[in-house]
Amino acid sequence: MNARTTLDGEFESAFDGSAAGIWAAPGRVNLIGEHTDYNDGYVLPLALPQGVAAAAATRSDGLVRMASRQADGRVEVRLDALKPGAVDGWAAYVAGMVWSLREAGHDVGGLDILVDGDVPLGAGLSSSAALECATAIAVSDLYGLKIDRTTLAGLAQRAENDFVGMPCGIMDQSASLLCTREHLLFLDTRTLGTEQVPFDLGAHGLALLVVDTRAPHRLVDGEYAARRRTCEEAAAKLGVRALRDVEGLQAAMDQLSDTVVARRVRHVVTENARVLATVERLRTGSPRDIGPLLTASHESLRDDYEVTVPELDKAVEAALDAGALGARMTGGGFGGCVIALVDADAADTVAGRVTEAFAAAGFNAPSSFMAQPSQGARRIR
């Protein structure tokens, strides 16, 4: 993020003081494992070079002052007034992180913080988790908190669940805090056990193309929450702690009289299996071998989980027609991005074919870039 070099000067202008440091946290792309994290399942994300940077300093007067290079003005709230609903918009993710740390018993005082981000907003690349995690590591360093990264991810998730009001799972915050360069993060969201899985596509002549469809998110908050409720209710009917524990998929589906609920269960169970198969293929073979699993994931998200929109489906179809080895939507759905595993020398061709398909369908022009597995949250000054 080139804009980080200007944060010091802008911090001084915004707050009449100097920043104690600058911290950064990345957005993420999920290679596979969608809507599994809130079902105690498996996920396989990577961190992006794009993310959020935060310049920050402590205050002694119990005031939290927040500013963003992407928004006008400044948001202020007193620590003793921090509660869900006290702050909205982008600042809720920052204030919510401070609230979550304090609710967990950590001695966190006042704060001045200026944030800057280059994760495309609304693209499903987890700009919100990047904002939470940049704040989390800044506050942790400034106040000398000794919190391990896995615990910190849970506190960031609580900020989004309970302060912002979005019932997300643990994947996004874990990816932002725990990912490493040239690796995927294989995360068991029940045990929180992790494995860094090598993912050097360049060595195999491959690339991971990310297509931002720029499709407006449609009912994403309510629909996301509805999917989660359905999964929890299905697990209760099946007598299991979470859908991760379902054994004998067809027998489980036969117990559910509602065919929609049964299809939701089928997605979660088969998606977990696809994550495990993807990890195994990466351990034992070439990344080229995972393409069919990516495509199968998209088909399940389209047909069983019903979280795609026409732009996502068109992008996947066009990418595959242009020779992609596999393609799928990534993120929560209802808009956002598609990823395509492609031969590196064909990436521009695939991106161009998607753009042509969008024009023919009357959709807004998409944008695209190559995903580079990058480092998780860190202090940069």
C-alpha positions in Angstrom: 0.0 0.0 0.0 1.8 3.1 -1.2 -0.6 5.3 0.7 1.0 4.1 4.0 3.9 6.4 3.4 1.5 9.4 3.8 -0.2 8.2 7.0 2.3 9.8 9.4 1.7 13.3 8.0 -2.0 12.9 7.8 -2.2 11.5 11.3 -0.5 14.7 12.6 -3.1 16.8 10.6 -6.0 14.8 11.9 -5.0 14.6 15.6 -2.4 17.3 16.2 0.1 14.7 17.4 2.5 12.0 16.1 1.6 8.4 15.5 3.4 5.9 17.7 3.6 3.5 14.9 1.9 2.0 11.8 0.4 -1.5 11.6 -1.1 -3.4 8.7 -3.5 -6.3 8.3 -4.4 -8.0 5.0 -7.7 -8.9 3.3 -8.1 -12.5 2.2 -9.2 -14.8 -0.6 -10.7 -18.1 0.4 -9.4 -20.8 -1.9 -12.1 -23.2 -0.8 -14.3 -23.9 2.2 -17.2 -21.5 2.0 -19.9 -21.2 4.7 -18.1 -24.0 6.6 -16.5 -21.9 9.4 -19.7 -21.3 11.3 -20.4 -25.0 11.1 -17.2 -26.0 12.9 -15.7 -27.0 9.5 -12.5 -26.5 7.5 -11.3 -23.5 5.5 -8.3 -22.7 3.3 -7.8 -19.0 2.8 -4.7 -16.9 1.8 -3.8 -13.4 2.7 -3.7 -10.7 0.0 -1.2 -7.9 -0.5 -4.1 -5.5 -0.2 -5.2 -4.6 3.2 -5.7 -1.9 5.9 -3.0 0.2 7.5 -3.5 1.9 10.8 -1.4 4.8 12.3 -2.2 5.0 16.0 -1.2 6.5 19.3 -2.6 6.2 22.9 -4.6 8.9 24.7 -4.9 9.4 28.4 -8.4 11.0 28.5 -10.6 7.9 27.8 -11.5 9.1 24.3 -11.3 7.0 21.1 -10.9 9.2 18.0 -11.1 7.6 14.6 -10.4 8.8 11.1 -10.2 7.2 7.6 -8.6 8.2 4.4 -11.7 6.8 2.7 -14.2 8.9 4.7 -14.7 12.5 5.6 -14.5 13.8 9.2 -13.7 12.1 12.4 -15.6 9.8 14.7 -15.2 10.1 18.5 -16.6 8.1 21.3 -15.7 7.8 25.0 -14.6 4.4 26.3 -17.3 4.4 28.9 -19.9 4.9 26.2 -18.6 2.0 24.1 -21.4 -0.5 23.6 -23.1 -2.2 20.6 -24.9 0.4 18.6 -22.8 3.3 19.9 -20.9 3.6 16.6 -21.9 2.7 13.0 -20.4 2.6 9.6 -16.7 1.8 9.1 -15.8 3.1 12.5 -17.8 0.4 14.2 -15.2 -2.2 13.3 -12.5 -0.1 15.0 -14.5 0.8 18.0 -15.8 -2.7 18.2 -12.3 -4.1 18.4 -11.5 -1.7 21.3 -14.8 -2.8 23.0 -14.0 -6.5 22.5 -10.6 -6.2 24.1 -11.9 -4.3 27.1 -14.8 -6.8 27.5 -12.2 -9.5 27.6 -10.6 -7.8 30.6 -7.7 -6.1 28.9 -6.5 -2.7 30.1 -7.1 -0.6 27.0 -7.3 3.1 27.3 -7.9 6.0 24.8 -6.8 5.9 21.2 -6.2 8.1 18.2 -6.3 6.0 15.0 -6.1 6.8 11.3 -6.8 4.0 8.8 -6.3 3.6 5.1 -7.3 0.6 3.0 -6.9 -0.7 -0.5 -9.1 -3.8 -0.3 -12.0 -3.3 -2.8 -15.0 -2.5 -0.6 -18.0 -4.8 -1.0 -15.9 -7.4 -3.0 -16.1 -10.1 -0.4 -12.3 -9.9 0.3 -12.8 -9.1 4.0 -12.0 -5.5 4.3 -13.9 -5.5 7.6 -11.6 -8.2 9.2 -8.6 -6.4 7.9 -9.8 -3.2 9.7 -10.5 -5.1 12.9 -7.1 -6.9 12.8 -5.1 -3.8 12.0 -6.8 -2.2 15.0 -6.2 -5.3 17.1 -2.5 -5.5 16.7 -2.1 -1.7 17.0 -3.9 -1.6 20.3 -2.1 -4.7 21.5 1.3 -3.2 20.8 0.4 0.2 22.2 -1.0 -1.2 25.5 1.5 -4.0 25.9 -1.1 -6.8 25.7 0.3 -10.3 25.5 -2.4 -12.0 23.4 -1.6 -14.8 21.1 -2.8 -14.5 17.5 -5.5 -17.2 17.7 -7.1 -15.6 20.8 -6.9 -12.2 19.1 -8.7 -13.6 16.1 -11.5 -14.7 18.4 -11.8 -11.3 19.9 -11.9 -9.7 16.5 -14.7 -12.1 15.5 -16.6 -11.1 18.7 -16.2 -7.4 17.7 -17.9 -8.2 14.3 -20.5 -10.6 15.8 -21.6 -8.7 18.9 -20.7 -5.0 18.2 -21.2 -4.7 14.5 -23.9 -7.3 14.4 -22.6 -9.5 11.6 -22.8 -13.2 12.5 -19.6 -14.2 10.7 -17.4 -17.2 11.5 -13.8 -17.1 12.5 -12.1 -17.6 9.1 -11.6 -13.9 8.0 -10.0 -12.8 11.2 -7.8 -15.9 11.4 -6.6 -15.4 7.8 -5.8 -11.8 8.5 -3.8 -12.6 11.6 -2.3 -16.0 10.9 -1.5 -16.3 7.1 2.1 -16.4 5.9 3.7 -15.6 2.6 3.4 -18.2 -0.2 1.1 -20.4 1.9 -2.5 -21.2 2.5 -3.9 -21.3 6.0 -5.6 -24.7 6.6 -7.8 -24.0 9.6 -10.0 -26.3 11.6 -12.5 -23.9 13.0 -13.5 -26.2 15.8 -10.1 -26.9 17.3 -8.5 -23.7 15.8 -5.6 -25.9 14.8 -3.7 -24.6 11.8 -1.3 -25.8 9.1 0.6 -23.6 6.7 0.2 -25.3 3.3 2.7 -24.3 0.6 1.1 -22.6 -2.4 3.7 -21.5 -4.8 1.7 -21.4 -8.0 4.4 -19.7 -10.0 6.7 -22.7 -9.7 4.0 -24.7 -11.5 3.3 -22.1 -14.2 0.0 -21.3 -12.6 -1.8 -18.2 -11.3 -4.9 -17.5 -9.2 -7.0 -14.9 -11.0 -9.4 -12.8 -8.8 -12.3 -11.3 -10.7 -14.3 -8.6 -8.8 -17.7 -8.8 -10.5 -18.7 -5.5 -8.9 -22.1 -7.0 -8.5 -24.0 -5.1 -5.8 -24.5 -7.2 -2.7 -28.2 -8.2 -2.5 -29.7 -8.9 0.9 -26.3 -10.2 2.1 -26.7 -9.6 5.8 -30.1 -11.1 6.2 -29.5 -14.0 3.8 -26.1 -14.8 5.5 -27.8 -14.9 8.9 -30.6 -17.0 7.5 -28.1 -19.6 6.2 -26.4 -19.8 9.5 -29.7 -20.2 11.4 -30.8 -23.0 9.0 -27.5 -24.8 9.6 -27.8 -24.6 13.4 -31.4 -25.8 13.3 -30.5 -28.7 11.0 -27.7 -29.8 13.3 -30.1 -29.8 16.2 -32.6 -31.9 14.3 -29.9 -34.3 13.3 -28.6 -34.6 16.9 -25.1 -33.4 16.2 -23.1 -30.5 17.6 -22.5 -29.0 14.2 -22.9 -30.0 10.5 -19.2 -30.9 10.5 -20.2 -34.0 12.5 -22.7 -35.4 10.0 -21.8 -39.0 9.0 -23.8 -40.7 6.3 -24.9 -37.7 4.2 -27.8 -39.4 2.4 -29.3 -40.8 5.7 -29.0 -37.4 7.2 -30.8 -35.7 4.3 -33.5 -38.4 4.5 -34.2 -37.3 8.1 -35.0 -33.7 6.9 -38.4 -33.2 5.5 -37.5 -29.8 4.1 -35.6 -30.2 0.9 -34.1 -26.8 1.1 -32.6 -27.5 4.5 -31.4 -30.9 3.2 -29.6 -29.1 0.4 -27.9 -26.7 2.8 -26.7 -29.6 4.8 -25.4 -31.3 1.6 -23.3 -28.2 0.7 -21.7 -28.0 4.1 -20.8 -31.7 4.3 -19.5 -31.9 0.8 -17.6 -28.6 1.0 -15.8 -29.8 4.1 -14.8 -32.9 2.1 -13.6 -30.7 -0.8 -11.3 -28.8 1.6 -9.8 -31.9 2.9 -9.3 -33.3 -0.6 -7.8 -30.0 -1.8 -5.2 -30.0 1.0 -4.4 -33.6 0.3 -3.8 -32.9 -3.4 -1.6 -29.9 -2.6 0.5 -32.1 -0.3 0.9 -34.9 -2.8 0.7 -33.4 -6.2 0.5 -30.3 -8.3 -1.9 -27.4 -7.6 -3.2 -28.1 -11.1 -5.0 -31.1 -9.6 -7.3 -28.9 -7.4 -9.2 -27.2 -10.3 -12.2 -29.6 -10.4 -12.7 -29.2 -6.7 -12.9 -25.4 -7.1 -15.6 -25.8 -9.8 -17.5 -28.4 -7.8 -17.5 -25.9 -4.8 -19.1 -23.2 -7.0 -21.8 -25.6 -8.3 -22.6 -26.5 -4.7 -22.8 -22.9 -3.6 -25.0 -22.2 -6.6 -27.4 -25.1 -6.5 -27.4 -26.3 -2.8 -26.5 -23.2 -0.8 -28.0 -20.6 -3.3 -25.7 -17.8 -2.5 -24.5 -16.9 -6.0 -25.9 -14.2 -8.3 -25.9 -14.1 -12.2 -22.7 -12.1 -12.3 -20.8 -14.7 -10.2 -22.2 -17.6 -12.3 -21.3 -15.8 -15.6 -17.8 -15.1 -14.4 -17.2 -18.8 -13.5 -18.8 -20.0 -16.8 -16.7 -17.6 -18.9 -13.5 -18.4 -17.1 -14.0 -22.1 -17.6 -14.9 -21.6 -21.2 -11.6 -19.7 -21.6 -9.6 -22.6 -20.3 -9.4 -22.0 -16.5 -8.6 -25.2 -14.6 -11.2 -24.4 -12.0 -13.3 -21.5 -10.9 -15.6 -20.6 -8.0 -17.1 -17.7 -6.2 -15.2 -16.7 -3.0 -16.6 -15.1 0.1 -20.1 -15.0 1.5 -21.7 -14.6 -1.9 -24.6 -12.5 -3.2 -22.0 -10.5 -5.1 -18.3 -10.1 -4.7 -15.5 -12.0 -6.4 -14.7 -15.2 -8.3 -11.4 -16.9 -8.3 -10.0 -18.9 -11.3 -7.0 -21.2 -11.3 -5.3 -20.6 -14.6 -2.1 -21.2 -16.5 -0.1 -18.1 -15.9 0.4 -17.3 -19.5 -3.4 -17.5 -20.1 -4.4 -15.2 -17.2 -5.0 -12.1 -19.3 -6.9 -14.1 -21.9 -9.2 -15.5 -19.2 -9.8 -12.1 -17.7 -10.5 -10.7 -21.1 -13.1 -13.4 -21.8 -14.9 -12.7 -18.6 -15.0 -9.0 -19.4 -16.4 -9.8 -22.8 -19.0 -12.1 -21.3 -20.1 -9.4 -18.9 -20.5 -6.8 -21.7 -22.6 -9.2 -23.7 -24.8 -9.9 -20.7 -25.2 -6.1 -19.9 -23.4 -6.3 -16.6 -21.1 -3.7 -15.2 -17.5 -4.2 -16.3 -15.5 -6.4 -13.8 -11.9 -5.8 -12.6 -9.3 -8.4 -12.0 -5.9 -9.0 -10.4 -3.6 -11.9 -9.5 -3.7 -13.1 -5.9 -0.3 -13.4 -4.3 -0.3 -15.3 -1.0 1.0 -12.7 1.5 2.0 -12.1 5.0 -0.5 -11.7 7.8 -0.9 -8.7 10.2 2.2 -7.0 11.3 3.8 -3.8 12.5 5.4 -1.9 9.5 6.8 1.1 11.4 
